[in-house]
Amino acid sequence: MNRFINDFLVKWKNNDRRKPLLVKGARQVGKTFSITDFAKQYFPNYIRIDFERDPGLKKIFDFDLDPKRICNEIEIIKNTKIVKGETLLFFDEIQECKNAIMSLRYFYEESPEIHLIATGSLLEFAMSDISFPVGRVQFYNIYPMSFPEFLLAQGKDLLFDVLQKEPQKLSKSIHQVLLRELRHYFFIGGMPESVKTYCETGSFIDCAEVQAEIINSLRMDFAKYSPKVDKDCLDSALTEIARNVGKQTKYSALAQGFSNPTLKKAYVSLLMANLIHQIQAINPIGFPVQIVSRRIFKTTILDIGLLNYLCGISASEEFLKSDLLAIFRGALAEQFVAQELAITQNNNIYYWERMAKSSTAEVDFVIQKGNKWFPVEVKSGRGGSLKSLHLFLKEFRSCDYGIVLSTQEYNDLPDQKLKFIPIYYTFSTSRITD
């Protein structure tokens, strides 16, 4: 599957100021596949060290962190020569070997000619109690497949090309085709295995089975957080977060029978594991970002397909609803937008909230493009008030325009400083740089 990380990896490979690359992300978002595919395409050979599958390899890093000695031992064990510019050294599941994480500093300082990529999940837990090589490692966060990548995986390159351009009015037929594909994505999601299954079978039921398997494997990972966090609390918190997408998160509502500190610890653990995204309220708009309160935020989960499974949403019941954005009370639409923003906004996802005695106002999202901010509302149907959006534009007159994401066709209303943009354009609409 072609993904946006591919272009990034090529630029990294050819950069003279290259550093060891650490690719972070939740379980099963495609880290290993992406790096392996890149290695096969751009290097005569590569060496993969999988610390989870072969824990005995961790002993290589026990003696010292000298890159030359480490490479010599790897060459002997793997029976492959590490050649400058021709060999990619790939440390997979590096969170299982803390010494390997620390060795990245010395690869940068003493062996910068070696192309080295490391991947890992639960990395924040591993890095919390070690001396991490700040400034000597480059990072890349990988997420589930975006909607444009979903189209590309199906071989629908022309539709993909449409979504890489600036939003514009399309023919009614193309508009309807993209809405239909988006409806599919709402239920399939962006986890690579689910997308692959859909491409091979075209079955939503098969995709639901894959989503169940992924959730079960993630739950098994909860044991790795113990004894720091209660596993049952983690499980309940993840499910409740999925059920309340679009609403303000309250620790006390995440699970029954646990203290507030325990619930907060569970939430933070899910955040560190990249299983959820926190959306913070900001006001006013500007730089630096001003958070309203650390206690006021919303939360979405890793993937829209997994949300379906956790909430028991049946594709057979919801799929035929005429208004795509009304599915599951509009929660899927907010999950989708937040999921795209996690990629385009580097996981800096915000919404605007004004709390006043006389009135309160809230705009679903606020995005950054260059040095400017834009308010974003997600609306179903043709109706619905945009009172908060107009209030935002009145309060922040320097804002060029507000964005309304819906299933309606593109429409620019400069007199009202509004752009009505089809929701399938979320990715290109929210890119920080064009």
Secondary structure, DSSP 8 states (H G I E B T S, - for coil): ---HHHHHHHHHHH-TT---EEEE--TTSSHHHHHHHHHHHH-SEEEEEETTT-GGGGGGGTS---HHHHHHHHHHHHT----TTTEEEEEESGGG-HHHHHHHHHHHHH-TTSEEEEEESSHHHHHTTS---TTS-EEEE--S--HHHHHHHTT-HHHHHHHTS------HHHHHHHHHHHHHHHHH-S-HHHHHHHHHH--HHHHHHHHHHHHHHHHHHGGGGTTTS-HHHHHHHHHHHHHTTTSB--GGGS-SS--HHHHHHHHHHHHHTTSEEEEEEE-S-SSS--BS-TT-EEEEES-HHHHHHHHT--HHHHTT-S-GGGGGGGHHHHHHHHHHHHHHTTT-EEEEEEE-SS-EEEEEEEEEETTEEEEEEE--SS----HHHHHHHHH-TT---EEEEESS--EEEGGGTEEEEEGGGHHHHH-S--
